[in-house]
Amino acid sequence: MPEKLTTRQFEFLHSIDTPTVCNLIEIVAPHRRGFGYTVKHLHCPFPELPPIVGYAKTVKIKAKDAIKAGDPGYMARRLEYLDYVASEPRPSISVIEDTDGEHVGYGAFWGEVQTNVHKALGVLGVVTNGSIRDIPMVAKGFQMLAGSIGPSHAFVRIEEYGTPVNVHGMAVQSGDLIHADQHGAAVVPADTVDEMMKALEDLTEREARIIEAANDPDMTLDKLKEAMRG
């Protein structure tokens, strides 16, 4: 089980958006610049919600092919999965990889019922390449980032949980620290959070200096270049 963040560290990550998280990771862990985040558009029906920060609960699903009626393994796996979701570390974020290939998103795992169930178990939201539905009825404050939006759950079922997944280019292990908002999601190296906190002031000052130069009524190209050079 990963070491849990302190309250102060959580508050810091909640105070910044996901693009800023990526910028800070680039500074304190340069080798992470090109990976560890979603690289395709994800639908976000609630862009006004604040960033969510939690530990990954990883799942793989399918929905296209029918399952046998009365399959005893279907419900057993669903109930065992709830034990996994309820386990520490928490709070958590569900990271679900839909493995239906060309039929990804054929059936939605997420809707009114599952968002309420997962919220009750400490889940803050979901990041998935699959589909979501019941948008007006989902649990209040539950964030959703999804590959598509659709009307049916089809034959959706859990294939695996607690195993590595990949959602739109973001490779995730169970227990990874995730930061997500309307822009997408990123895996945060937990051991770099203190360094990220220290780097934020310099990043903010540098960006403010460039923006100020760009908006100066007396702006010249030389002044703008000087601001960018720092």
ABEGO torsion letter per residue (X at the ends): XBBBBBAAAAAAAAABBAAAAAAAAAAABAAAAABGBBABBBBBABAABBBBBBBBBBBBBBAABBBBBGBAAAAAAAAAAAAAAABOBOBBBBBBBBAAEAABGABBABBAAAAAAAAAAGBAEBBBABBBBGAAABBBGBBBBBABBBABAEABBBABBGBBBBBGGBBBBBGBBBBBBAAEBBBBBAAAAAAAAAAAAAAAAAAAAAAAAAABAABBAAAAAAAAAX
